[in-house]
């Protein structure tokens, strides 16, 4: 099996995560009132980072270099989008109608760097790697809020591991690069502490707040379930997701906690999707996730984790590592922890994350673990402008006892409105 690597064609990965901590439209900078109580508003963000990445060659424990053209030593400097893309979003809110408040959101997520060349002519232009900047449409949904709770219908961040990424310290930073030369956003700690749940179409219901408790359930658009050779692509049922959360301010400290789950089935086509399995063989993704985020005055502590079968180690279900070479679901699990301290306008912090993957049938050079540590400083120059400096060390271990390391320095700024 080839080394785990996310495709640079996956544009924008997490986008707007800071703005979707709730399903309702984000707090807007500009609000325009209309007839009969209707409101239109906008909000957004510009995200720009200088990123230097020094990636070592794959080596065995004895120091011998592993021959692999796909993993050659590389050094790269880019001025690019960080973990979050830039955002320009539009919100519409209705007056209260029969006790129900309706709202809708459309979010556009552009990136600033070209894909592989300074003179890119636009997305999808030939030859490969010559694309220009892209715009990803991540959010297209409406909500209905009332005494019954909330219904969300449309495209939004999925529930399973959604809070795992929203609480990542590098959410407003850069973390581990997605690639050294191409487009897309960077990873933060995706693949190094959790998997990326993505944005997707769904019907979601969330209960009212019950003394800090909320329960959410989503019938979501399903995913293919993959390994490096092929995928189970026959899908005749939804992806089911749920989340139980509890948030409370205890005066001297605050708590944000959650438990989430995922279940979905898929089948192989007649040709096995590139894997030697019988047609209509069923596989499934079953996962659990959770975490707790606590604040004690200026100190913030986070611990979160995930685990399951048919989940993978990078993109949930669809990163090429959810199944082994025989089409059997692989186990994977991981966790993330950080500690931050706020001094005036500055927050300093350290974060560690790791993902493990089961050795399934097939090649011996499968990925065993991916771990990264990040130290960061996040300084609010004013209410709208954040300055960020990070250093990240990442290492990937393989079942053939080889490993590869990266040293990443990121300096950037995020302007929000």
Secondary structure by P-SEA (a helix, b strand, c coil): cccbbbbccccccccccccccccccccccbbbbcccbbbbbcccbbbbbbbbbbbbccccccccccccccccccccccccccccccbbbbbbbbcccccbbbbbbbbbbbbcccccccccccccccccccccccccccccccccccccbbbbccccccccaaaaaaacccccccccccccccbbbbbcccccccccccccccccccccccccbbbbbbbcbbbbbbccccccccccbbbbbbbbbbbbbcccbbbbbbcccccbbbbbccccccccccccbbbbbbbcccbbbbbcccbbbbbcccccccccccccccccccccccccbbbbbccccbbbbbccccccbbbbbbbbbccccccccccccccccccbbbbcccccbbbbbbbbbbbbbcccccbbbbbbbbbbbbbcc
